[in-house]
Amino acid sequence: MASTNDTTPSKLPFPVLTAEEAAAQVQDSQIIGFSGFTPAGAAKAIPRAIAAKARTEHEAGRPFKIGVITGASTGESLDGELAKADAVLFRTPYQSDKHLREQINQGKAGFFDMHLSIVPQYVRYGFLGKLSWAIVEACDVTAEGEIVLTTSVGASPTFLKCADKVFVEINRKHPASLRGLHDIYEPLDPPHRREIPIYKASDRIGSPVVKIDPAKIAGIVYTDVDDETKPFRESDEVTKQIGANVAEFLAAELHAGRIPKEFLPIQSGVGNIANAVLGAIGAHPDIPEFELYSEVIQDSVIDLMLEGKIKFASGTSLTLSAEKLKLVYDNFEEFRDKLVLRPQEISNSPEVARRIGVISINTAIEVDIFGNVNSTHIMGRNLMNGIGGSGDFTRSAYISVFTCPSVAKGGKISTIVPQCSHMDHSEHSVQAVITEQGCANLHCLDPKTRAQTIITNCANPIYREGLQAYYASAKGGYTPQTLNLAFAMHQKFLETGDMRDVKWD
């Protein structure tokens, strides 16, 4: 089969276009499915050209906005450029770009938050409208319509299947030898769906390529652009302590016999806390080598593989720093049998997470004293990023852990509050809350005991007395609450910029 590795572009039966020529075919109000799960594997050249077209159309007094669906967040060339060009009609399911976030919170761009595992099936069901285009990044394509994706899978297979037409960005930064890294499997839809036959993280159940009708490919755009991943901050004393507390909690559960002695697969969120947590788990002498069944494979995972602590990693995105990605590519034969990238409805499948016993570890924005978690909103009204995949794993986890520093903004905000200003994960799905102050193991605790455990073990000392005062003010009931004071700390911050010195009487 002819591919871009052994065939000149002219020998492929697809038009070779510039990004601008591709963008010229995109029309106002069309819905587009873009590749990308984090900036890894996100389309880059064509989105920039679409943003440039939007600016030209707006200057001419003509409307131009598109519906944007991706796997999760993307990079500056996609979300950032489209947002700055005021080209986003609506966006789902998740974002992390500051320009897009600003437009969403100002009501200039529509956004609806979604669990990441359900995005592909919602596209297939037609809930998100008809896709006019799928625009995906790949490292190889054949004349027969076999597409080898790059550093993420996300929802790309479903976009490619459901869209009327397809543009493929062939990115020369990624070798065609990545064929075999991906495991493409799309379940049947109800009422014909069967079980997803994954019984351990390393199981492969699908194809190394996405196969589509080659007649749908309207053009190929050649690029040579790095993924726009940004390095995470170095771990500081707080994040290191959070990581150590998580590792100690899991080691204690292991010693108590509540985790099997061979251990269980880990799911980890993304970011500097997640990197610190994985590093601490890997360094703990009592925790054996383990597998990762998660969304994102980040730098710390590769480090732990090299140290022999992680034996296999399954995800939907290889979100690595440029240095770490080069290391993987330079030694790909060594990593080939230790990594797999799947579609997000498989990597994030609640069914699989429940079956194989995933331990989920995700980051909270705030946690209330009864164990409810807000992972999406600031002060209850401004969206930060979105729920992402945390809910996919949390509800089905063997053990569900949420982490956060006990304070933010130099101590002006307590992340432990009387009541969350927005709730994404209820107390029924949260088994442990861990800050740098300590761990609250919430298994089988009633609301009153949960409150005391979280305040004592997780709250920062500068807020502990106030939280105890709130709890003491709550009179009666199964879950003691004083509604007129439940958001007193939030109100204090909105008024003064500091949550401290609330009057609790």
N, C-alpha and C positions, 0 to 999 in steps of 0.2 A: 504494500500500500504506500502510495507516495505521501510524503510528509514534508514539512518545511525544513527538515534536516537534510534531506537528500534530493530535494526538488526545488528548482528555482521558482519564485512566486508566479511567473507567467505560466507555469505548467499546471498549476492548480486551477480548477474550474470555477474560481470565485474572483470577482473584481477586486483588484488591489486599489484601495482608496486612501486619500488623506483623511485625517480626522475631520477636517472642515467639510469635505465632500460627504462623509457619513452624516455629520450633523445637519447638513442641508436637507436631508431626507426626513428628519424628525419634525413633526408638526405640533402646533399648540394643542395643549390638553391631552396629548397622548400619554399613555401609561407605559413606563419602561422598567424592566427588571434588570438591575445592574449586579454584576459580580462583586464580591467583597464581603469579608467577615472580619471586622477591624480593617485597617488599611491593607492588610495582606490580601493579595489577589484581586484588589479592587480595580475596575476599569479606570483609566486615567486620561488618555488622550481625547477620546470622544466626549466624555463629560465636560472637559475644558472647552472643547469646540462648541458644544451645545450652549454652555454659559455665554460664550462670545456671541453666538447667534442671538441669544435672548437679549443681550445688551443692544445689539443692532436693531432688533425688532422693537424694543421699547423706545429707542431713540427715534424711530420712525412713527411712533404712536400706535403700534400694533401690539395686541396682547400676545404673550408667549410664556406659558408655564407648563411644566410637565409633572405628572405623578411619578414619584420616585420610590421604588421598592428595592430593597437590598437584602442581604443576609442579616447584617447587623450594622455596626458603624462602618465608616469607610475613611478615606483620606481627604486631604485638602483639595485634591484635584477634582473630587466628586462632590461631596457635601459642601465643602467650603466654597468652591467656585460657583456652584449652582445657587447657593444661598446668597452670596455677594451680588450675583446677577439678578436677584429677585425672580428666579426661574422655577421655584418649587411650588407646585400646586398643592400637593400633599406629600407627606413623607411617612414611611413606616418601615421596619418595626422598632428601630433603635438608632440613636445617633450620639455623637460625642463632639461635634464641631461647634466651636464657640459662636460662629456667625449664624449657623442654622439654629442653634439653641436660642439665640437672641430673637430671631424671626419667629420662632415657635412661641416663645413667651410673650411676644408683642402681638400675637395673633395674625402675623403677616404670612405665615406658612401653616397649613393644616398638618396636624400630626396625630396619629393614634398609636398608642403603646401596645405591644403585643408580645406574648410569650414566643420566643424564637422558634420553638419546635413546631408551632402550628402555621407558620408563614407559608411553607410550600403547599400544605393541603388547602389553606385558604385561597391560594392562587388557583389551584386545580378546581376547587369548588366554584370559582367565579365570584367569591365574596369581595375581591379587591378590584373587580372590573376586568375588562379584556386587555391583555398586554399587547401593545402594538410592536414593541421591540424587546429583545433581550440583548444586552451589550455586556460581553464577558471577556475577561482576560484569559489567555491560554498560552501554553508554551509549544503546542503542536496542534496541527489539524490535518486530516487526510481528505482526499478527494471524496471518500465515501461518507464524510460527515462525522468522523470520530474526532472528538475534541478532548485534548489533554489539558486540564486546568492547571493553574500554577499553585500559589501558596494558600489558597482556600477553596473550599467547595461551597459552603453556605447553602443558598437556595438556587444556585446556578442551574443544576440539572432540570429543575421544574420550570424556571424561567425559559430555558432553551426549548423545553417540550411545549410550553403553552403559548409562547409569543408567536405572532404572525410572521415576523422576520427577525433575523439575527445579524448582528455585527460582532466580529471576533477581533479583539486586539491581540496580536501575536507579540508577546514581550520577550525580546532576545536576552533579557537579563536572567531568564529561567531556562535551563536546559531541557530539551525534549526527553532526556533520560529520566525525567520525573515520572514518566509513564510507569505505573505500578504503585506509585505513592497513594493514589486515590482509590477508594472503594465505593463506587457509585451504585446505590440501591434505592429504588423508589417504591414504597409499599403501594398496594392496591388501595383504592378508596372504599369506604363502607358502601354497601354491605358485604363486599368481597375481600376485605382486608384479613390477612392472616398474621400470626405472630411474627415478629422480627427475629430471625434465628441467630441472635448473638447471645452467647453464653459466657464469654470472657472477652476482655478488652481487645485481644489480638485476633479474634475471629474476623475473617473476610467473607463477605456474602454477596458481593456484587461484581461490577466491571471496573477495569482501570480507566475507562474512558466514558464520556457522555456521547451517546450515539443519537444523531438527529438526521432528519431528511436533509441532505445537502442542498436541496432546492430552496430551503429557507435561508441559507446564508447569503445575505445581500452584499457582503463585502468583508474584506480583511484589511485591517489597519496595522502596520508594523510599528512597533515601539521599542524603546530601549530605556526603560524608566524603572528605577528602584521602587520597591514598596515604600510608602510614606510613613513607615512606623517610626515612632519617637521613643528614645530610650526612657525607661522608667527611672524615677529618682532612686538614688542609692538608699539602702535601708538605713534608717536612723535608730536611735535607742528605743523609741516607742514601737516602731514596726518590728524590730528585732524581738522585743519583749512579747508583743502579740504573737509572733511566730513561735517563740519558746513556750508560751502558755498553751497554744493549740497543740503543739507536739506533746507536752506533758499530759494534757487532757486525753489525747488519743492513746498514749502509752499506758495511762492509768486504766482506761477502758479495756485495753488489750490484756493487762495483767488481771483485771477483774473477770475476764472471760466473756465480756460483753461484745468484744470484737474477736472473730476467729483468729487463731494463732498464726495462720498464713497471711493475715491482714486482708484488706479489701481495697478495691479501686478508689482512687481519690478524684474528685472533681474540684477544681479550683477556679475562682474568679480571676480577673485580670488586673494587674497593677502592681504597685510597689509593695502593698501589704501581702498580696497573693504570692509574690516572689519570695518575700521574707518567710511566709508560712511554709511554702514548699521547701525552702532551704532548711528551715528548722526541723521539719519532719524528716527530711533526708539525713540530717546530721544526728538525729536522736539515736543513741546506741541500742535502744530497746525496740525500735520499729524496724521490721524486716524490709527487704526490698519489696517494691509494690508496683502496681500498674496505675496508669492515669486513664480515666474515661471521662473526658471533659470536652469543652468547646475549643479552648485556645491552648496551643502548645507554645509556651513562652521560654525565654532564655534559661530560667532556672531549671526547666525540665531537661534541656539539653545538658546542662552542667551535671545534673543528677544521673543522667544516663551514662555520661563519661565516668562518673564515680561508681557506677554499678548499683545505684540505689533505685532508680526507676528502670524496670526491665522492658516496658512497652508503654507507648503513649498513643491513645486514640483521640482524635479531635476533629474539628472541621476547619481549623485555621492554624497555619504555621506562622505565628506572629513573633518574629525574631528580629533582634537588632541586625543591622547590616553585617556586623562582624560575626555574629553567631550564625546567620544564614549562610555566609560564605564558608564557615567551618563545616556546616552540614553538607553543602554542595560539594566541597572539596573531598569529603569523606563519605559520599552518599552511599556507597556500597556497604559501609559499616552501619549506617543508620537505616537502610532500606527495610530491613526486617524488624525494625523497632518502632516504626512510625506508620500511621495510617490516617488519611483525611477522608471524612465521610460527609454526606449531606447533613445539614443541621437537624432535619427531622429524625435522623438516626443518631447523631452524636448527642442530641439533647432529648432523646426519647424517654419519657417517663416510664414507659414499659420496660425498657432495657435497664434504666437506672434502678428500678425496683428489683428486677430479676437478679442482677449481678451484685447488688448490695453496695451501691456507690455511697461513699462518705462525701457529702457536699460541704464546701467551705466557701462562703461568699461574703461580700463586704456590705455593711449597712451604712446608711446616712445617719439614721437615728433608730434607737430601740426604746420602747417604753418599758416600764417596770413590770409589766405582765408578760413580756416576751413577744409583742407584736413588732414588726420590722417595717420601716420605711426605707426603700432603696432607690427612690426615684425623684422625690420632690424636696425642694428647699422651702422651709417655712410653709409647707402645705399647699403652695400655689405655683411655684416656678419649677418647671421640669429641669432636671439635671441631664440625664442621658436616656433613661428608660429602664424597664425591668430586665431586659436582656434575657439570658437563659437561666437566671437564678431560680425563678419559679418552676421551671421545668424539672430541676433537680431537687429543690427543697422539699416539695410535697412528697416525692417518691424516694427520698434518701433513706439509707439505713440509719445514718445519723446526719442531722442537718445542723451545721455550725454557721453562725454569723459573727463576723469580726468588725471592729472599728476602734479607733482611738477613743478614749473616754471624753476628750474635749477637742474642740476645734477653735479656730480664730484666736489662738493664744490664750485659751481658757474662757473666752467670752461666750462660747456655746458649749453646752453639755450635750453629748450624744445620747445620754440616758435621760429620758424625760418621763413625766407622768403619763402622757398619752401621745402617741405618734401623731404628727400633723397630717400624715397621709399613710395609709397602710397598704403594703404590697404582699406581705407574708404574715399570716395570722399566727397567734400563739400555738395553734394546733399543729403547725408544721415546723416549729423551731425548737430544737432540742438543747442547743447550747449557745450562749452568748459569751464572747471573749473579747476583752479589751486588754490594754497593757497592765491594768490594775489586777486582773485575775479572770477566773472562769466561773460562769454560772451554769451548772449542769441542771437542766430543767426537766429531765426525764421524770414523768409521773408526779409532778408537783402541782398542787392546787394553786389558784391565783394568788392567795395571800402569801404562801411560801415562796412562790416565784418572785413576787415583788421584793420580799426581804432578801432573797438570794441575789437578785440582780443589783439591788442597791448596795448591799454589803460587799459584793465581790467585783462588780464592774464599774460602778460610778466613781468619778474622780472625787477625792476628798473635799475639794472646794464646793462640790454640789451635794455631797452625801447627806449632810444635815438637812438641807432644804428638801430633798426628796423624801427623807424620813418624816419631815414636818407635813409634807403633802399627804403621805400615806396615813399619818395620824389624824389628819383632818377629814379623811374619808370615813363616813359613818355607815356601817352595815352593808348588807348585800354580799352576794357570792364573789363578785369582783368589786372591791371597794373603790368608788370613784366620787369625786366632788366635781361635778360638771363645770361649775363656774370657775374652778381653779385648774382644770385639767390642762389648759393651754397657757397658764400664767407665765411660764418660762418663755414661751414663744412670744407672747404679747410684750413681755419685758424687753426682749431683744429688739422687736420691731420699734419699740418706743425709744430705747436708749442705746441699742447696739451691744447690749450685754445681758446675759441671762441671770446674772447674779443678783442677790439682794431682793428677791421676790418676797412680798408680804403674804404669808400663808394663812392669816386669820382674818 
